[in-house]
Structures are given as C-alpha cells and as structure tokens.
Amino acid sequence: MDAPAVTTVDAPRRLSMLDRLLPLWIGLAMALGLLLGNVLPHLDEQLDRVKIDTVSLPIALGLLVMMYPVLAKVNYRALGGVLEDRKPFVLTLFLNWAVGPLLMFTLAWVFLPDLPDYRTGLIIVGLAPCIAMVIIWIDLANGSGELAAVFVAINSIIQVLAFSALGYFYLRVLPGWLGLDTTGIDVSMGEIAKSVLIFLGIPLLAGFLTRTFGERAKGTDWYLNRFMPRIGPVALYGLLFTIVILFALQGDRIVGQPLDVVRIAIPLVIYFAVMWGAAFLASVRLGLPYERAATVSFTAAGNNFELAIAVCIAVFGVTSGQALAGVVGPLIEVPALLALVYVARWGRARWYPEPTRPQ
C-alpha cells in the first residue's frame, strides 16, 4: 500500500471546465427551477409530498450526492493535526453561535419590521450555521477539507442540542425584552437530529468508508489521482440538482413577488458579506494559514438552509412566507458564496503570496 498522505490539504488544483463555468451552470439551474415552478404551478405541492415525515426526498437526494465526493476526499487520518490549533475553533464557534444569530436577528428587524413572516424565516435561517453546502465552497476555494469536516460535525451537534432553545430565545424572549412582536416555533430535538443525521451523517459515513477501504485496497496514489477525479464532478451535479429543486418549490412566488424577494435579499447580502469578511480578516490577524482562514470564513458565512427550510415548511407550511424566506436564502447564498470563492483567491494572493505549508 502507498504511504498515507500526511498533509491536511491538497495542493491547489487547476479548475476543470465544470468549475470554471460554475457561475453559468448555477445561473441556468436557478432559471430552470424558476421556470419549472411557474410552468407547473402545483409542482411545489407535489414535491412537498415526496418526503419521509418532514424530510424532502428530492432535496435529501441532491444534498447526499453533493456532499459524498467532498467527504470522500477528506484525509481522516490527518484530523489529529487539525485539532491541535484551537484558534480556528474558538473563532468559528464565536462567529457561528454568538455573532451570526444576533446579526441576522438585527438585520431582519431593521429591514423587515412590517413583514413578520419573512422576518421570522430570516431569523430561523440565522439560527442554523452551515453544515452541508459550505463544504463545496471550501473545496472550490482550496480550503481545508479536514477542518471543514470537524466544523460541520461540531455545528451538527450544537444544532441538535441548541436549535430549539435558540429559536425560543430569538423569536420570543429577546423580542419580548425589546418590546417587539413575538413568534412561536415548536421544533423538537428529535426532528433536528433526524435532519442532521440524513443530510450529514449518511454522506459522512459513506465518505469515510470509501476513503478507508479505497486506500486499503488500491493505495493512496490510486485513490487521490484516479478515483477522486472520477467522482469529484458528481458533487457539483448534486449542487445543481439541489438548486433546481429548491427554486422549483417557490418559483411562482419568487417571480410573482419580486419586491418581497428583494427586501428579503438585502439583509442576506449584508449578512454574508459581514460574516465572511469579519471571519477572513480575523483569521489573517490571528496568523492562520490560508487553508484554515478560508475554511473559517465560509463556515461563518454559510447557513444550513436545508434545516431552515425544513423547519419553516414543517412549522408554517410549504406556501408560507417563512418558507419563501428560507428558499430565498440559497437564492442569495449560492451566488454570494460563489463570488466569495473568487474573493478568497484574491485574498490568498494578497496576504498569502507563497503556498501555505503544513505547520
């Protein structure tokens, strides 16, 4: 067997044709979803029926296909080295669970004081830091897949334990203290745990087993240089499929209520820019290597939209304003974080002129 890889990051890879034209494919996927949602007016109800309990099977399928290749790329034997530096973890936990929810709460009330349904949907989005699609953006930005795997695991555990309590605090307690309107949300830890298990647990286990047995059977060189290039593009196909489904769910409302979409989009754009920029600059100031700085930044900026949408649909209904706000989340997040991939590459050239070496 080949000697196992000891670095925690891969060398920067040359972009394939699929990667280079990703903005075009994402734009086309959004357009196709919107078209389907408008041409087939009852498609949202039909898609909503294809589920197990509250878990949408089409969305689950897309996310599983999207996450599996990226998690199969992670060098799980290098996780011990990743855990040695505590600075990325402290910074990420602070941004994800202290700054992010409070910032989204503030932006929702500042920009949507007269639209309680949309405001509630945005606050719910802010309560769910990213655990899924962020891995795609980190991979495209040449961040650390190993550090990302640890972050998503930690965020998953915290979401299971704290999501309901945070929802109660930001929708009932804090607005009550400030003399604002309150909203109820009834989501059990079991429902959140089930969503996390499906959207993260299954592809994580599949990726771990694939890498473990693939390297054992064929060696590390074969696994990284022959097997991974074959399955790597599948992640982006899963991403595009997920985008089509999400936009088809609310396509008629997105097209029919453009001003509402714009009002929801404004605080989201500010949120992504502030969270990513603050995380990247703080990482640079702390002296983190680029791969870790990029991973911290995308983890801070991204949101677990699949959980937020599932909660909004389960609690308020598939055609609710809260669900629309949840779907507008990835409508803005996908192009925003894709743009930030290019900003990250610029930041690497600006602050990290030499390739980062493992420390």
C-alpha positions as CSV (number, residue, x, y, z in Angstrom):
1,M,0.0,0.0,0.0
2,D,1.2,3.5,-0.7
3,A,2.3,5.7,2.2
4,P,-0.7,7.6,3.7
5,A,-0.9,11.3,3.0
6,V,0.2,13.3,6.0
7,T,-0.7,16.8,4.9
8,T,-4.1,18.2,5.8
9,V,-4.6,20.0,2.5
10,D,-4.2,19.2,-1.1
11,A,-2.2,21.3,-3.5
12,P,-4.2,24.0,-5.3
13,R,-5.9,22.3,-8.2
14,R,-6.4,23.6,-11.7
15,L,-10.0,24.3,-12.3
16,S,-11.9,22.0,-14.7
17,M,-14.2,23.3,-17.3
18,L,-17.1,22.5,-15.0
19,D,-15.5,24.6,-12.2
20,R,-14.6,27.5,-14.5
21,L,-18.2,27.8,-15.8
22,L,-19.8,27.1,-12.5
23,P,-21.4,30.6,-12.3
24,L,-23.1,29.9,-15.6
25,W,-24.3,26.4,-14.6
26,I,-25.7,27.8,-11.3
27,G,-27.5,30.6,-13.1
28,L,-29.0,28.1,-15.5
29,A,-30.0,25.8,-12.6
30,M,-31.8,28.8,-10.9
31,A,-33.5,29.7,-14.1
32,L,-34.6,26.2,-14.7
33,G,-36.0,25.9,-11.2
34,L,-37.9,29.2,-11.5
35,L,-39.2,28.1,-14.9
36,L,-40.5,24.7,-13.6
37,G,-42.1,26.4,-10.6
38,N,-44.0,28.8,-12.9
39,V,-44.9,26.4,-15.7
40,L,-46.0,23.7,-13.3
41,P,-47.9,25.7,-10.6
42,H,-48.6,22.7,-8.4
43,L,-45.1,21.4,-8.6
44,D,-44.3,22.7,-5.1
45,E,-47.1,20.7,-3.6
46,Q,-46.2,17.6,-5.5
47,L,-42.5,17.9,-4.4
48,D,-43.6,18.5,-0.9
49,R,-45.5,15.2,-0.9
50,V,-42.3,13.3,-1.8
51,K,-40.9,13.0,1.6
52,I,-40.5,10.9,4.7
53,D,-42.1,12.6,7.6
54,T,-40.7,16.2,7.2
55,V,-37.7,15.3,5.1
56,S,-37.9,16.2,1.4
57,L,-36.5,13.2,-0.5
58,P,-35.6,15.3,-3.6
59,I,-33.6,17.8,-1.5
60,A,-32.1,15.0,0.5
61,L,-31.0,13.1,-2.6
62,G,-29.4,16.2,-4.1
63,L,-27.5,17.0,-0.9
64,L,-26.3,13.5,-0.4
65,V,-24.9,13.4,-4.0
66,M,-23.4,16.8,-3.4
67,M,-21.6,16.0,-0.2
68,Y,-20.4,12.5,-0.7
69,P,-17.5,13.1,-3.1
70,V,-16.2,16.0,-1.0
71,L,-16.4,14.0,2.2
72,A,-14.7,11.1,0.5
73,K,-11.8,13.4,-0.3
74,V,-11.2,14.2,3.4
75,N,-8.0,12.7,4.9
76,Y,-9.5,11.4,8.1
77,R,-6.1,10.2,9.4
78,A,-4.9,13.8,9.4
79,L,-7.6,15.0,11.8
80,G,-5.4,14.8,14.8
81,G,-3.1,17.5,13.4
82,V,-6.2,19.7,12.6
83,L,-7.3,19.6,16.2
84,E,-4.0,20.8,17.6
85,D,-4.7,24.6,16.9
86,R,-7.6,25.8,18.9
87,K,-7.8,29.3,17.4
88,P,-9.9,28.4,14.4
89,F,-12.4,26.5,16.6
90,V,-12.8,29.3,19.1
91,L,-13.2,31.9,16.3
92,T,-15.7,29.7,14.4
93,L,-17.9,28.9,17.4
94,F,-18.0,32.6,18.4
95,L,-19.0,33.7,14.9
96,N,-21.4,30.9,14.3
97,W,-23.3,30.9,17.5
98,A,-22.9,34.3,19.1
99,V,-22.4,36.8,16.3
100,G,-24.4,35.1,13.4
101,P,-27.8,34.7,15.1
102,L,-27.7,38.1,16.7
103,L,-26.6,39.8,13.4
104,M,-29.4,38.1,11.4
105,F,-32.0,39.0,14.1
106,T,-30.9,42.6,13.9
107,L,-30.9,42.7,10.1
108,A,-34.3,41.0,10.0
109,W,-35.9,43.6,12.3
110,V,-34.1,46.6,10.6
111,F,-35.1,45.6,7.1
112,L,-38.4,43.7,7.6
113,P,-40.2,45.4,10.5
114,D,-43.6,45.3,8.7
115,L,-43.2,41.7,7.3
116,P,-43.3,39.3,10.3
117,D,-43.5,36.1,8.2
118,Y,-40.4,36.9,6.2
119,R,-38.7,38.3,9.3
120,T,-39.3,35.0,11.2
121,G,-38.0,33.0,8.2
122,L,-34.8,35.0,8.1
123,I,-34.2,34.6,11.9
124,I,-34.6,30.9,11.5
125,V,-32.0,30.9,8.7
126,G,-29.7,32.7,11.0
127,L,-30.1,30.1,13.7
128,A,-28.7,27.3,11.5
129,P,-25.0,27.7,10.7
130,C,-23.8,25.9,7.7
131,I,-23.1,22.1,7.8
132,A,-23.6,21.0,4.2
133,M,-23.1,23.2,1.1
134,V,-20.2,25.0,2.8
135,I,-18.0,22.0,2.0
136,I,-18.4,22.7,-1.7
137,W,-17.3,26.3,-1.3
138,I,-14.4,25.4,0.9
139,D,-13.3,22.8,-1.7
140,L,-13.5,25.3,-4.5
141,A,-11.5,27.9,-2.5
142,N,-8.8,25.3,-1.7
143,G,-9.6,25.4,2.0
144,S,-9.0,22.5,4.4
145,G,-11.5,19.6,3.9
146,E,-10.3,18.1,7.2
147,L,-11.0,21.2,9.2
148,A,-14.4,21.6,7.4
149,A,-15.3,18.0,8.4
150,V,-14.6,18.8,12.0
151,F,-16.5,22.1,11.9
152,V,-19.6,20.5,10.3
153,A,-19.6,17.8,13.0
154,I,-19.4,20.3,15.8
155,N,-22.1,22.5,14.3
156,S,-24.3,19.5,13.8
157,I,-24.1,18.5,17.5
158,I,-24.7,22.1,18.6
159,Q,-27.7,22.4,16.3
160,V,-29.3,19.2,17.7
161,L,-28.8,20.4,21.3
162,A,-29.5,24.2,20.9
163,F,-31.6,25.0,17.8
164,S,-35.0,24.8,19.7
165,A,-33.7,26.9,22.6
166,L,-32.1,29.5,20.3
167,G,-35.4,29.7,18.4
168,Y,-37.3,30.3,21.6
169,F,-34.8,33.0,22.6
170,Y,-34.6,34.9,19.4
171,L,-38.3,34.6,18.5
172,R,-39.9,35.0,21.9
173,V,-37.6,36.1,24.7
174,L,-35.4,38.7,23.1
175,P,-38.2,40.4,21.2
176,G,-40.2,40.5,24.4
177,W,-37.3,42.2,26.2
178,L,-37.1,44.8,23.5
179,G,-40.9,45.3,23.3
180,L,-41.2,43.8,19.8
181,D,-43.6,41.2,18.4
182,T,-43.0,37.6,19.4
183,T,-43.4,34.4,17.3
184,G,-43.7,30.8,18.4
185,I,-41.7,27.9,17.0
186,D,-42.2,24.3,18.0
187,V,-39.4,22.0,16.8
188,S,-38.2,19.0,18.7
189,M,-34.6,17.9,19.2
190,G,-35.6,14.7,17.5
191,E,-36.7,16.4,14.3
192,I,-33.5,18.4,14.1
193,A,-31.3,15.3,14.9
194,K,-33.1,13.4,12.1
195,S,-32.4,16.2,9.6
196,V,-28.7,16.4,10.7
197,L,-28.4,12.6,10.5
198,I,-29.8,12.4,7.0
199,F,-28.0,15.4,5.5
200,L,-24.7,15.0,7.2
201,G,-24.4,11.5,8.9
202,I,-25.1,9.4,5.8
203,P,-22.6,11.1,3.4
204,L,-20.0,11.5,6.2
205,L,-20.1,7.7,6.9
206,A,-20.1,6.9,3.1
207,G,-17.1,9.2,2.6
208,F,-15.2,7.8,5.5
209,L,-15.8,4.2,4.4
210,T,-14.9,4.9,0.8
211,R,-11.6,6.5,1.7
212,T,-10.7,3.9,4.3
213,F,-11.4,0.9,2.1
214,G,-10.3,2.5,-1.1
215,E,-6.9,3.4,0.2
216,R,-6.6,0.0,1.8
217,A,-7.4,-1.8,-1.4
218,K,-5.7,0.3,-4.1
219,G,-3.4,2.7,-2.3
220,T,-3.4,6.4,-1.6
221,D,-2.0,7.4,-5.0
222,W,-4.7,5.5,-6.9
223,Y,-7.4,6.9,-4.6
224,L,-6.4,10.5,-4.9
225,N,-5.2,10.6,-8.6
226,R,-7.5,8.1,-10.3
227,F,-10.6,7.5,-8.2
228,M,-11.3,11.0,-6.8
229,P,-11.1,12.8,-10.2
230,R,-13.8,10.4,-11.4
231,I,-16.3,11.0,-8.7
232,G,-15.4,14.7,-7.9
233,P,-17.7,16.3,-10.5
234,V,-20.7,14.4,-9.0
235,A,-20.6,16.9,-6.1
236,L,-21.4,19.8,-8.5
237,Y,-24.1,17.8,-10.3
238,G,-25.7,17.3,-6.9
239,L,-25.4,21.0,-6.2
240,L,-27.1,22.0,-9.4
241,F,-29.9,19.4,-8.9
242,T,-30.5,20.8,-5.4
243,I,-30.7,24.3,-6.7
244,V,-33.2,23.3,-9.3
245,I,-35.4,21.6,-6.7
246,L,-35.2,24.5,-4.2
247,F,-36.2,27.1,-6.8
248,A,-38.9,25.0,-8.2
249,L,-40.5,24.8,-4.8
250,Q,-41.1,28.6,-4.7
251,G,-40.6,29.6,-8.3
252,D,-44.1,31.1,-8.8
253,R,-43.8,33.2,-5.6
254,I,-40.2,34.3,-6.4
255,V,-41.4,35.6,-9.8
256,G,-44.7,36.8,-8.6
257,Q,-43.4,38.8,-5.7
258,P,-40.1,40.3,-6.8
259,L,-40.2,43.2,-4.4
260,D,-40.6,40.9,-1.5
261,V,-37.7,38.8,-2.7
262,V,-35.5,42.0,-3.0
263,R,-36.4,43.0,0.6
264,I,-35.5,39.6,1.9
265,A,-32.3,39.6,-0.2
266,I,-30.9,42.9,1.1
267,P,-30.3,41.7,4.7
268,L,-29.0,38.4,3.4
269,V,-26.4,40.0,1.2
270,I,-25.2,42.2,4.2
271,Y,-25.1,39.1,6.4
272,F,-22.9,37.0,4.1
273,A,-20.6,39.9,3.4
274,V,-20.1,40.9,7.0
275,M,-19.7,37.4,8.4
276,W,-17.3,36.3,5.7
277,G,-15.3,39.5,5.8
278,A,-15.0,39.6,9.6
279,A,-14.0,35.9,9.7
280,F,-11.3,36.2,7.0
281,L,-9.8,39.4,8.4
282,A,-9.8,38.0,12.0
283,S,-8.2,34.8,10.6
284,V,-5.4,36.8,9.0
285,R,-4.9,38.8,12.1
286,L,-4.6,35.6,14.1
287,G,-2.0,34.3,11.7
288,L,-4.0,31.3,10.5
289,P,-2.7,29.6,7.3
290,Y,-4.8,30.4,4.2
291,E,-6.5,27.0,4.1
292,R,-7.8,27.5,7.7
293,A,-8.7,31.1,7.1
294,A,-10.8,30.2,4.1
295,T,-12.5,27.3,6.0
296,V,-13.3,29.5,8.9
297,S,-14.7,32.3,6.7
298,F,-17.0,30.1,4.6
299,T,-18.2,28.2,7.7
300,A,-19.0,31.6,9.3
301,A,-20.9,32.9,6.3
302,G,-22.8,29.9,5.2
303,N,-26.1,28.7,6.6
304,N,-27.8,25.3,6.9
305,F,-30.6,26.2,4.6
306,E,-31.9,22.7,4.3
307,L,-32.6,22.6,8.0
308,A,-34.0,26.1,8.0
309,I,-36.3,25.3,5.0
310,A,-37.4,22.0,6.6
311,V,-38.3,23.8,9.9
312,C,-40.2,26.6,8.1
313,I,-42.2,24.1,6.0
314,A,-42.9,21.8,8.9
315,V,-44.0,24.6,11.3
316,F,-45.6,27.2,8.9
317,G,-46.4,25.3,5.7
318,V,-44.8,24.9,2.3
319,T,-46.5,28.1,0.9
320,S,-45.8,30.3,3.9
321,G,-43.9,33.5,3.9
322,Q,-41.4,31.9,6.3
323,A,-40.7,29.1,3.7
324,L,-40.3,31.7,1.0
325,A,-37.7,33.5,3.1
326,G,-35.9,30.2,3.7
327,V,-35.8,29.5,-0.1
328,V,-34.6,33.0,-0.8
329,G,-31.7,32.1,1.5
330,P,-29.9,29.8,-1.0
331,L,-31.1,32.1,-3.9
332,I,-28.8,34.7,-2.4
333,E,-26.3,32.4,-0.7
334,V,-25.3,30.4,-3.7
335,P,-24.1,33.3,-5.9
336,A,-22.8,35.3,-2.9
337,L,-20.6,32.5,-1.6
338,L,-19.5,31.6,-5.1
339,A,-18.4,35.2,-5.6
340,L,-16.6,34.9,-2.2
341,V,-14.6,31.9,-3.6
342,Y,-13.0,34.4,-6.0
343,V,-12.6,36.9,-3.2
344,A,-10.8,34.2,-1.2
345,R,-8.5,33.5,-4.1
346,W,-7.7,37.2,-4.3
347,G,-7.1,37.3,-0.6
348,R,-4.7,34.4,-0.9
349,A,-2.7,36.3,-3.5
350,R,-2.8,39.5,-1.4
351,W,-2.0,38.1,2.1
352,Y,-0.5,34.7,1.3
353,P,1.8,35.2,-1.7
354,E,3.6,31.9,-1.0
355,P,1.9,28.5,-0.9
356,T,0.9,27.6,2.7
357,R,2.8,24.8,4.1
358,P,1.6,22.5,6.9
359,Q,2.8,23.7,10.3
